[in-house]
Amino acid sequence: MQRKSKLRSRTAALGATAVVVGGLIAACGGGDQGQSTLGKDDTLTITTFGDFGYADAIDQWNSDPDSPFQVEETRISQWDTWKQTLTSNLQAGTGLTDIVAIEGDAMPQFLTDGASEQFVDLTDPSLDDRWVSYKYEDGQTADGKQIGYPTDAGPEAICYRADLFRQAGFPSDRDSVAQMFGTWDSYFDYGEQFVQQVPTSKWYDSSGSIAQAMLNQVEYPFQTSDNDVDVDNPGLKDVYTTVAEYSPTLSTRAVQWSDDWKSNFTNNGFATMPCPGWMFANIKESAPSVTGWDIANVFPGGGGNWGGSFLAVPVQSQHHEQAQQFANWLTDTQQQVSAFNVAGAYPANLAAEEQLSATNTPDPYFSDAPTSQILADRAQAVPVGVPYKGDKYSDILGLLQSAIQRVDEGQSPEASWQTFTQAVGNLD
């Protein structure tokens, strides 16, 4: 969901985050920690980031007279902000809510031996067939401990402004657009044509989002299968050089999630963007009155998955069983259908996927596009296990994001790449 794993602006705090996660090996925690049982008037706490679409489900739980306890959700606006708090409070052994959301790209860091000890084992054989297998297994340690229950997945399509396409003289119906974007080469070619025809707009929302989208199709972008760091590989370099090449002409060069990025939704700032389901809520929130948005059932190069998060229970919670109970309920079929309807979070829950495909309700904001069917088709195109996410994936991704931002700000691609590789070499 990211929510998400976004191409975000990172600072030196990234290195500190890596140290904090590594420091969990020595952190206090574990054991019973004074478990207690919540009563009907007591409150279980949960922290998410972005919009998981859980507000309606939690209201339903709290208004049910048979609910064994109440639930209070804290929503943090961005994953980066929440990650800093999550990792520091895990190290301290105190300060976290009963349930915490973990972004999918960062999960490998929390699956390491020391960090995983800070979470309750949520293994439940009765749930083995609930989720799409690759997301379920992404929440497990090497020895089979289930750290998190999957919430959503992030199969990507392309969202586009049909009105700006018409202004450029392009076909604007979604079937024609799907034929235009079979490869990244064709995507960029159309972009160069677009900015010639509509010089007041750019082709895509940010260099970062395109880098993230392309990176999701690289098998080993940062580490080998043995977790050896390797950023000197053709796949990663191709992503970086391509994004750097088109930065001056096709990108808004706005930092994703910044105020400048949001303003581009309302001033015709760009025409296309990579679109996992959880992005729908961001678009609608940023441009509630803008018409013309549509979604094409295509993704350049085949398929890609961006995002998909987990719910985990920290050992420091005093309500392990009830936290697991509620995390189980939130990731069950009807709650995940509700989350999709509210926020576009495409479920990792298989039964929820089937229900959404059968209903296939058009989304009026996106020109009545059959969004659930489009995402179901896009999910089928996602290559399993790509990209490989080792224990340093999230931190190296952050450093790459910073390198791309420097290019957007005018630094030469060569100099920024050198800074990137030096920073990667300094990671523990």
TORVEX-768459 format. One record per residue (C-alpha): residue number from 1; residue in three letters; x negated, y negated, z negated. Coordinates in steps of 0.2 Angstrom, whole numbers, plus 5000, padded with zeros to 4 digits. Layout:
residues N
 num residuo    u    v    w
 NUM     ALA    X    Y    Z
...
This chain:
residues 428
 num residuo    u    v    w
   1     MET 5000 5000 5000
   2     GLN 4980 4989 4995
   3     ARG 4994 4980 4993
   4     LYS 4984 4984 4996
   5     SER 4967 4988 5003
   6     LYS 4965 4972 5012
   7     LEU 4950 4964 5020
   8     ARG 4948 4952 5006
   9     SER 4935 4939 5002
  10     ARG 4923 4946 4989
  11     THR 4909 4938 4979
  12     ALA 4895 4944 4967
  13     ALA 4909 4951 4956
  14     LEU 4909 4966 4968
  15     GLY 4892 4972 4961
  16     ALA 4898 4969 4944
  17     THR 4913 4980 4947
  18     ALA 4902 4994 4953
  19     VAL 4892 4993 4937
  20     VAL 4908 4993 4927
  21     VAL 4915 5008 4935
  22     GLY 4899 5017 4933
  23     GLY 4899 5012 4915
  24     LEU 4914 5021 4912
  25     ILE 4904 5036 4909
  26     ALA 4898 5029 4893
  27     ALA 4914 5021 4888
  28     CYS 4924 5025 4873
  29     GLY 4940 5034 4876
  30     GLY 4947 5052 4878
  31     GLY 4956 5062 4865
  32     ASP 4973 5060 4858
  33     GLN 4972 5042 4853
  34     GLY 4987 5042 4842
  35     GLN 5001 5048 4853
  36     SER 5018 5042 4849
  37     THR 5036 5044 4856
  38     LEU 5046 5030 4863
  39     GLY 5064 5028 4858
  40     LYS 5078 5021 4868
  41     ASP 5075 5003 4863
  42     ASP 5056 5005 4865
  43     THR 5046 4999 4881
  44     LEU 5034 5009 4892
  45     THR 5023 4997 4902
  46     ILE 5017 4998 4920
  47     THR 5005 4987 4930
  48     THR 5006 4986 4949
  49     PHE 4999 4974 4962
  50     GLY 5007 4966 4977
  51     ASP 5024 4972 4979
  52     PHE 5027 4991 4977
  53     GLY 5046 4988 4979
  54     TYR 5050 4995 4962
  55     ALA 5060 4981 4954
  56     ASP 5077 4989 4959
  57     ALA 5072 5006 4953
  58     ILE 5066 5000 4936
  59     ASP 5082 4990 4934
  60     GLN 5092 5006 4938
  61     TRP 5082 5015 4925
  62     ASN 5084 5002 4912
  63     SER 5102 5000 4914
  64     ASP 5106 5019 4913
  65     PRO 5113 5022 4896
  66     ASP 5104 5039 4896
  67     SER 5087 5033 4899
  68     PRO 5076 5038 4885
  69     PHE 5066 5022 4884
  70     GLN 5065 5005 4893
  71     VAL 5051 5000 4906
  72     GLU 5043 4984 4909
  73     GLU 5033 4981 4925
  74     THR 5019 4968 4927
  75     ARG 5015 4963 4945
  76     ILE 4997 4957 4949
  77     SER 4997 4947 4965
  78     GLN 4981 4955 4973
  79     TRP 4972 4972 4970
  80     ASP 4955 4963 4968
  81     THR 4961 4953 4953
  82     TRP 4969 4969 4945
  83     LYS 4954 4980 4949
  84     GLN 4943 4968 4938
  85     THR 4955 4970 4924
  86     LEU 4957 4988 4926
  87     THR 4939 4993 4926
  88     SER 4934 4981 4912
  89     ASN 4948 4988 4901
  90     LEU 4944 5006 4905
  91     GLN 4926 5002 4899
  92     ALA 4933 4994 4883
  93     GLY 4945 5008 4880
  94     THR 4959 4996 4876
  95     GLY 4971 4983 4884
  96     LEU 4979 4993 4898
  97     THR 4997 4997 4901
  98     ASP 5004 5015 4900
  99     ILE 5004 5017 4919
 100     VAL 4992 5009 4931
 101     ALA 4992 5007 4950
 102     ILE 4976 5011 4959
 103     GLU 4973 5006 4977
 104     GLY 4969 5021 4988
 105     ASP 4952 5014 4995
 106     ALA 4946 5013 4977
 107     MET 4952 5030 4970
 108     PRO 4936 5039 4975
 109     GLN 4927 5028 4962
 110     PHE 4939 5034 4948
 111     LEU 4937 5052 4953
 112     THR 4919 5053 4947
 113     ASP 4915 5063 4932
 114     GLY 4914 5049 4920
 115     ALA 4928 5038 4926
 116     SER 4940 5052 4928
 117     GLU 4939 5056 4909
 118     GLN 4948 5040 4906
 119     PHE 4964 5046 4914
 120     VAL 4977 5059 4909
 121     ASP 4978 5075 4920
 122     LEU 4994 5074 4929
 123     THR 4993 5091 4936
 124     ASP 5011 5099 4938
 125     PRO 5012 5114 4950
 126     SER 5031 5110 4953
 127     LEU 5026 5094 4962
 128     ASP 5013 5102 4973
 129     ASP 5024 5101 4989
 130     ARG 5031 5084 4985
 131     TRP 5018 5073 4995
 132     VAL 5009 5074 5011
 133     SER 4994 5084 5008
 134     TYR 4980 5072 5012
 135     LYS 4987 5059 5000
 136     TYR 4990 5071 4986
 137     GLU 4973 5078 4987
 138     ASP 4965 5060 4988
 139     GLY 4971 5059 4970
 140     GLN 4962 5075 4964
 141     THR 4944 5077 4957
 142     ALA 4933 5090 4964
 143     ASP 4938 5102 4950
 144     GLY 4957 5099 4954
 145     LYS 4962 5087 4940
 146     GLN 4976 5076 4946
 147     ILE 4972 5058 4942
 148     GLY 4986 5050 4951
 149     TYR 5003 5053 4959
 150     PRO 5003 5046 4977
 151     THR 5015 5031 4980
 152     ASP 5014 5026 4998
 153     ALA 5004 5029 5014
 154     GLY 4999 5016 5026
 155     PRO 5002 5022 5044
 156     GLU 4999 5007 5056
 157     ALA 5008 5000 5070
 158     ILE 5007 4983 5078
 159     CYS 5018 4968 5073
 160     TYR 5019 4955 5086
 161     ARG 5028 4939 5090
 162     ALA 5039 4943 5104
 163     ASP 5043 4924 5107
 164     LEU 5025 4920 5109
 165     PHE 5022 4934 5120
 166     ARG 5036 4927 5132
 167     GLN 5027 4910 5131
 168     ALA 5011 4919 5137
 169     GLY 5021 4927 5151
 170     PHE 5019 4945 5143
 171     PRO 5032 4958 5142
 172     SER 5040 4957 5125
 173     ASP 5051 4972 5123
 174     ARG 5043 4985 5111
 175     ASP 5041 4999 5124
 176     SER 5031 4988 5136
 177     VAL 5020 4981 5122
 178     ALA 5016 4999 5117
 179     GLN 5010 5002 5134
 180     MET 4999 4987 5133
 181     PHE 4989 4992 5117
 182     GLY 4983 5010 5120
 183     THR 4965 5006 5117
 184     TRP 4955 4992 5108
 185     ASP 4948 4987 5124
 186     SER 4965 4983 5131
 187     TYR 4971 4975 5115
 188     PHE 4956 4963 5116
 189     ASP 4958 4960 5135
 190     TYR 4976 4955 5132
 191     GLY 4971 4944 5118
 192     GLU 4959 4934 5129
 193     GLN 4973 4932 5142
 194     PHE 4985 4926 5128
 195     VAL 4974 4912 5121
 196     GLN 4971 4905 5139
 197     GLN 4990 4904 5141
 198     VAL 4994 4899 5123
 199     PRO 4979 4889 5117
 200     THR 4988 4883 5102
 201     SER 4989 4900 5094
 202     LYS 4976 4914 5091
 203     TRP 4978 4932 5095
 204     TYR 4977 4940 5077
 205     ASP 4979 4935 5059
 206     SER 4961 4937 5053
 207     SER 4945 4945 5058
 208     GLY 4946 4955 5042
 209     SER 4962 4964 5046
 210     ILE 4955 4969 5063
 211     ALA 4939 4976 5055
 212     GLN 4949 4986 5043
 213     ALA 4960 4993 5056
 214     MET 4946 4998 5067
 215     LEU 4936 5005 5052
 216     ASN 4951 5016 5048
 217     GLN 4946 5026 5064
 218     VAL 4928 5028 5060
 219     GLU 4924 5046 5053
 220     TYR 4909 5041 5041
 221     PRO 4908 5022 5040
 222     PHE 4898 5020 5024
 223     GLN 4893 5037 5017
 224     THR 4889 5054 5024
 225     SER 4899 5070 5018
 226     ASP 4886 5072 5004
 227     ASN 4890 5054 4998
 228     ASP 4873 5047 5004
 229     VAL 4874 5029 5009
 230     ASP 4872 5026 5028
 231     VAL 4878 5009 5035
 232     ASP 4866 5011 5050
 233     ASN 4878 5021 5060
 234     PRO 4885 5017 5078
 235     GLY 4903 5018 5072
 236     LEU 4901 5004 5059
 237     LYS 4890 4994 5069
 238     ASP 4903 4994 5084
 239     VAL 4916 4988 5072
 240     TYR 4905 4974 5066
 241     THR 4899 4968 5082
 242     THR 4916 4969 5091
 243     VAL 4924 4959 5077
 244     ALA 4910 4946 5077
 245     GLU 4911 4944 5096
 246     TYR 4929 4939 5096
 247     SER 4929 4929 5080
 248     PRO 4927 4912 5088
 249     THR 4941 4915 5101
 250     LEU 4954 4927 5095
 251     SER 4954 4926 5076
 252     THR 4962 4913 5065
 253     ARG 4946 4915 5055
 254     ALA 4957 4913 5040
 255     VAL 4953 4924 5024
 256     GLN 4967 4937 5023
 257     TRP 4979 4933 5008
 258     SER 4973 4915 5007
 259     ASP 4984 4900 5008
 260     ASP 4977 4896 5026
 261     TRP 4982 4914 5031
 262     LYS 4999 4912 5024
 263     SER 5002 4895 5033
 264     ASN 4998 4903 5050
 265     PHE 5014 4913 5049
 266     THR 5024 4898 5049
 267     ASN 5015 4887 5062
 268     ASN 5013 4900 5076
 269     GLY 4995 4903 5071
 270     PHE 4994 4920 5079
 271     ALA 5003 4933 5089
 272     THR 4999 4950 5083
 273     MET 4993 4959 5067
 274     PRO 4990 4977 5062
 275     CYS 5005 4983 5052
 276     PRO 5006 4996 5039
 277     GLY 5023 4997 5031
 278     TRP 5018 4988 5015
 279     MET 5013 4973 5026
 280     PHE 5032 4970 5030
 281     ALA 5035 4962 5014
 282     ASN 5020 4950 5016
 283     ILE 5026 4945 5033
 284     LYS 5044 4942 5027
 285     GLU 5038 4933 5011
 286     SER 5026 4922 5021
 287     ALA 5038 4917 5035
 288     PRO 5056 4920 5029
 289     SER 5064 4909 5042
 290     VAL 5053 4913 5057
 291     THR 5061 4923 5071
 292     GLY 5053 4933 5085
 293     TRP 5044 4946 5075
 294     ASP 5045 4964 5082
 295     ILE 5035 4980 5079
 296     ALA 5028 4991 5093
 297     ASN 5026 5010 5091
 298     VAL 5008 5010 5095
 299     PHE 4991 5008 5087
 300     PRO 4975 5005 5098
 301     GLY 4964 5020 5098
 302     GLY 4978 5032 5092
 303     GLY 4981 5030 5074
 304     GLY 4975 5024 5058
 305     ASN 4980 5023 5039
 306     TRP 4978 5007 5029
 307     GLY 4982 5008 5011
 308     GLY 4992 5020 5000
 309     SER 4991 5019 4982
 310     PHE 4993 5030 4966
 311     LEU 5000 5029 4949
 312     ALA 4989 5035 4935
 313     VAL 4990 5036 4916
 314     PRO 4975 5030 4906
 315     VAL 4970 5040 4891
 316     GLN 4971 5025 4881
 317     SER 4990 5025 4883
 318     GLN 4999 5030 4867
 319     HIS 5013 5038 4877
 320     HIS 5005 5051 4889
 321     GLU 5020 5063 4891
 322     GLN 5033 5049 4894
 323     ALA 5021 5039 4906
 324     GLN 5019 5055 4916
 325     GLN 5038 5057 4916
 326     PHE 5041 5040 4923
 327     ALA 5027 5041 4936
 328     ASN 5035 5057 4941
 329     TRP 5052 5049 4943
 330     LEU 5045 5033 4952
 331     THR 5037 5044 4965
 332     ASP 5052 5055 4968
 333     THR 5063 5054 4984
 334     GLN 5076 5041 4980
 335     GLN 5064 5029 4971
 336     GLN 5052 5030 4986
 337     VAL 5066 5027 4999
 338     SER 5071 5012 4988
 339     ALA 5053 5006 4988
 340     PHE 5053 5007 5007
 341     ASN 5069 4998 5009
 342     VAL 5064 4984 4997
 343     ALA 5045 4982 5002
 344     GLY 5042 4993 5017
 345     ALA 5031 5004 5007
 346     TYR 5031 5020 5018
 347     PRO 5032 5035 5006
 348     ALA 5019 5048 5004
 349     ASN 5034 5058 4998
 350     LEU 5039 5071 5011
 351     ALA 5057 5072 5007
 352     ALA 5058 5053 5007
 353     GLU 5050 5052 5024
 354     GLU 5063 5065 5031
 355     GLN 5077 5055 5024
 356     LEU 5071 5038 5031
 357     SER 5069 5046 5048
 358     ALA 5086 5053 5048
 359     THR 5094 5037 5043
 360     ASN 5083 5026 5054
 361     THR 5091 5010 5048
 362     PRO 5086 4995 5060
 363     ASP 5077 4980 5052
 364     PRO 5085 4964 5057
 365     TYR 5070 4954 5053
 366     PHE 5060 4963 5065
 367     SER 5072 4962 5079
 368     ASP 5082 4977 5074
 369     ALA 5066 4988 5076
 370     PRO 5068 5006 5070
 371     THR 5054 5004 5057
 372     SER 5056 5020 5048
 373     GLN 5055 5030 5064
 374     ILE 5040 5020 5071
 375     LEU 5030 5023 5055
 376     ALA 5035 5041 5055
 377     ASP 5028 5042 5073
 378     ARG 5012 5032 5068
 379     ALA 5009 5044 5053
 380     GLN 5009 5059 5065
 381     ALA 4994 5050 5074
 382     VAL 4984 5047 5059
 383     PRO 4968 5058 5059
 384     VAL 4967 5068 5043
 385     GLY 4952 5064 5032
 386     VAL 4947 5048 5043
 387     PRO 4938 5038 5037
 388     TYR 4928 5048 5024
 389     LYS 4929 5038 5007
 390     GLY 4915 5042 4996
 391     ASP 4912 5035 4978
 392     LYS 4905 5019 4985
 393     TYR 4918 5016 4999
 394     SER 4927 5002 4990
 395     ASP 4912 4992 4985
 396     ILE 4903 4993 5002
 397     LEU 4920 4989 5011
 398     GLY 4920 4973 5000
 399     LEU 4902 4969 5005
 400     LEU 4907 4971 5023
 401     GLN 4922 4960 5021
 402     SER 4911 4946 5014
 403     ALA 4899 4949 5029
 404     ILE 4913 4946 5042
 405     GLN 4919 4931 5032
 406     ARG 4902 4923 5034
 407     VAL 4902 4926 5053
 408     ASP 4919 4917 5053
 409     GLU 4912 4903 5044
 410     GLY 4898 4901 5056
 411     GLN 4883 4911 5051
 412     SER 4875 4922 5064
 413     PRO 4881 4940 5065
 414     GLU 4863 4945 5064
 415     ALA 4859 4936 5048
 416     SER 4875 4941 5040
 417     TRP 4872 4959 5044
 418     GLN 4855 4958 5036
 419     THR 4863 4951 5020
 420     PHE 4875 4965 5020
 421     THR 4863 4979 5021
 422     GLN 4852 4971 5008
 423     ALA 4867 4970 4996
 424     VAL 4872 4988 5000
 425     GLY 4854 4993 4995
 426     ASN 4856 4985 4979
 427     LEU 4871 4995 4974
 428     ASP 4868 5008 4960
